[in-house]
Amino acid sequence: MDVSCAFPTALHSPDDIVVAERLGYHRAWIYDTPQQSPDVWMILALAAERTERIGLGPGVLVPSLRHPMVNAAATATLVALAPGRVAISFGTGFTGRRAMGYRAITWAYMERYIRAYKGLLRGEVVEWEGAQMQMLHPDGHAPARPIDVPVLIGALGPKGNQVAKELGDGLYVTLQMPEFAREHSWVPYLAWGTVLDEDEPQDSDHARAAAGPGWALAYHGAYEFGGPDAVRELPGGAEWMAVVEKTPPERRHLAVHSQHCVSLNEADQAAWDAGGHAMLRQATLSGTKDELRRRIDELGEQGVTEIVFQPCGPDRHRELERFLEVAAAAV
């Protein structure tokens, strides 16, 4: 199993990726979340210029945010800056769309988009939105076509799995492990959490800062996929909903996704204080060194080939160090 890392795209992400490369991480993925982040391609380009070995890629691109030609041209640019190090993943838009009030895109749209995107990288003339187009980049403007980069698909259900099997080189997984993961030879699994000291309570200040943002995804996901009733079934869920419902319905998605994957927002903090921290180990990859080694082994048995760890808290680089120490011993 490879050990990689991920970061919510920020102005300091290139520096974080430099540290990750020095520590020995296999690949660095960063998020396509324009409502809270700088441009994913700009940050990847800066990281490419500052690194030599580590793999780089967006994890995940949300197709509706850019025309397929724009993503194809950006991919070509990154390949030129970091040859042999680029991988691309696509998803239907959990934060990249829902935090702006939209629902996820359909798998039919995803399939059409990826076919057009891959055709462009091969140098073909493709049709998109009723128009014929082709990458016309002359020498010095992009690598010669065809441009070959692996493409992974973020999927949890059968429709997504079919698209991944037909058009992808692997499966990019987060939130939960689908049963069909073993059908794919490359399966990065995005996880949040922290290494706890042997006698450290899971409601410690360190645990809240370092693993809390990942833990909060349980509430964000429950709300988006199951609605308020699903949230209220979670420890601290009633308190979480009480905060969110102070916001008018038409802007409620802003309250839900504020500080997503970075820190706890007001609703998240209310749920934590109300006892929601009791499910920290269940909701994240958090625990003692021995506990985490067992969890990573179990993920490998479920089909994961690349563990992807996102550090949080005031000392991200120390979190990267501690997790790699544990993961390297497990894999």
Long-range contacts (C-beta under 8 A, 24 or more apart in sequence): 1-296, 1-299, 1-300, 1-304, 1-305, 1-306, 1-307, 1-327, 1-330, 1-331, 2-26, 2-27, 2-305, 2-306, 2-307, 2-331, 3-306, 3-307, 3-309, 3-324, 3-327, 3-328, 3-331, 4-28, 4-29, 4-55, 4-188, 4-306, 4-307, 4-308, 4-309, 5-29, 5-308, 5-309, 5-310, 5-311, 5-320, 6-30, 6-31, 6-59, 6-190, 6-308, 6-309, 6-310, 7-31, 7-310, 7-311, 7-316, 8-33, 8-36, 8-37, 8-260, 8-261, 8-262, 8-310, 9-33, 9-37, 9-38, 9-39, 9-40, 9-43, 10-37, 10-38, 10-43, 11-38, 11-43, 13-43, 13-47, 14-43, 14-46, 14-47, 14-50, 15-50, 16-316, 16-317, 16-320, 17-47, 17-50, 17-51, 17-54, 17-56, 18-47, 18-50, 18-51, 19-317, 19-320, 20-54, 20-320, 21-51, 21-52, 21-53, 21-54, 23-320, 23-321, 23-324, 24-324, 24-328, 25-54, 25-320, 25-324, 26-54, 26-55, 26-306, 27-54, 27-55, 27-56, 27-57, 27-87, 27-188, 27-306, 27-308, 28-54, 28-55, 28-56, 28-57, 29-57, 29-58, 29-59, 29-89, 29-188, 29-190, 29-308, 30-58, 30-59, 31-58, 31-59, 31-60, 31-95, 31-96, 31-261, 32-58, 32-60, 32-61, 32-62, 32-65, 32-96, 33-95, 33-96, 33-99, 33-260, 34-65, 34-96, 35-95, 35-96, 35-99, 35-100, 35-257, 36-95, 36-99, 36-257, 36-260, 36-262, 41-74, 41-77, 41-78, 44-78, 45-77, 45-78, 45-81, 48-78, 48-81, 48-82, 48-85, 49-81, 51-82, 53-85, 54-85, 55-85, 55-86, 55-87, 56-82, 56-85, 56-86, 56-87, 57-86, 57-87, 57-88, 57-89, 58-88, 58-89, 59-89, 59-172, 59-188, 59-190, 59-308, 60-89, 60-90, 60-91, 60-96, 60-152, 60-154, 60-172, 61-88, 61-89, 61-90, 61-91, 62-90, 62-91, 62-92, 62-93, 62-96, 62-97, 62-105, 63-90, 63-105, 63-109, 63-110, 63-113, 63-114, 63-117, 64-93, 64-97, 64-102, 64-105, 64-109, 65-93, 65-96, 65-97, 67-128, 68-113, 68-116, 68-117, 68-120, 68-126, 68-128, 69-120, 69-128, 69-133, 69-135, 71-117, 72-117, 72-120, 72-121, 72-135, 73-135, 73-137, 73-142, 75-121, 75-147, 75-149, 76-121, 76-135, 76-137, 76-142, 76-143, 76-147, 77-142, 79-143, 79-147, 79-149, 80-142, 80-143, 83-143, 86-149, 87-149, 87-150, 87-151, 87-152, 88-149, 88-150, 88-151, 88-152, 89-151, 89-152, 89-153, 89-154, 89-172, 89-188, 90-114, 90-151, 90-152, 90-153, 90-154, 91-153, 91-154, 91-172, 92-154, 92-160, 94-175, 94-221, 94-224, 95-257, 95-260, 95-261, 98-224, 98-253, 98-256, 98-257, 99-253, 99-254, 99-256, 99-257, 99-260, 100-253, 101-250, 101-253, 107-159, 107-160, 107-162, 107-163, 110-153, 110-160, 110-163, 111-163, 111-166, 111-167, 114-151, 114-153, 114-163, 114-167, 114-168, 115-167, 118-151, 118-167, 121-145, 121-146, 121-147, 121-148, 121-149, 122-146, 122-147, 150-186, 152-186, 152-188, 170-305, 173-304, 175-217, 175-221, 177-299, 177-302, 177-303, 177-304, 181-302, 181-303, 181-304, 182-302, 182-303, 183-303, 184-303, 185-305, 186-305, 186-306, 187-303, 187-304, 187-305, 187-306, 188-304, 188-305, 188-306, 188-307, 188-308, 189-299, 189-304, 189-306, 189-307, 189-308, 190-308, 190-310, 191-284, 191-285, 191-307, 191-308, 191-309, 191-310, 192-217, 192-261, 192-284, 192-285, 192-309, 192-310, 192-312, 193-284, 193-285, 193-286, 193-287, 193-292, 193-309, 193-323, 194-284, 194-286, 194-312, 194-313, 194-319, 194-322, 194-323, 195-286, 195-287, 195-288, 195-289, 195-292, 195-319, 195-322, 195-323, 195-325, 195-326, 196-286, 196-287, 196-288, 196-291, 197-288, 198-288, 202-277, 202-278, 202-280, 202-281, 202-286, 203-272, 203-277, 203-280, 206-313, 207-277, 207-280, 207-286, 208-264, 208-272, 208-277, 209-263, 209-312, 209-313, 209-314, 210-311, 210-312, 210-313, 210-319, 211-280, 211-284, 211-286, 211-312, 212-263, 212-264, 212-268, 212-272, 212-312, 213-259, 213-260, 213-261, 213-262, 213-263, 213-264, 213-268, 213-312, 214-261, 214-283, 214-284, 214-285, 214-310, 214-312, 215-272, 215-276, 215-277, 215-279, 215-280, 215-283, 215-284, 215-286, 216-260, 216-264, 216-265, 216-268, 216-271, 217-260, 217-261, 217-283, 218-279, 218-283, 219-267, 219-268, 219-271, 219-276, 220-256, 220-257, 220-260, 223-256, 224-256, 234-271, 234-276, 234-279, 235-271, 235-274, 235-275, 235-276, 235-278, 235-279, 236-270, 236-271, 236-272, 236-273, 236-274, 236-275, 236-276, 236-277, 237-271, 237-276, 238-274, 239-270, 239-271, 239-273, 239-274, 239-276, 240-267, 240-268, 240-270, 240-271, 240-274, 240-276, 241-267, 242-270, 243-267, 243-270, 261-310, 261-312, 262-312, 263-312, 285-309, 289-325, 289-326, 289-329, 292-323, 292-326, 292-327, 292-330, 293-326, 293-329, 293-330, 296-326, 296-327, 296-330, 296-331, 297-330, 300-331, 307-331
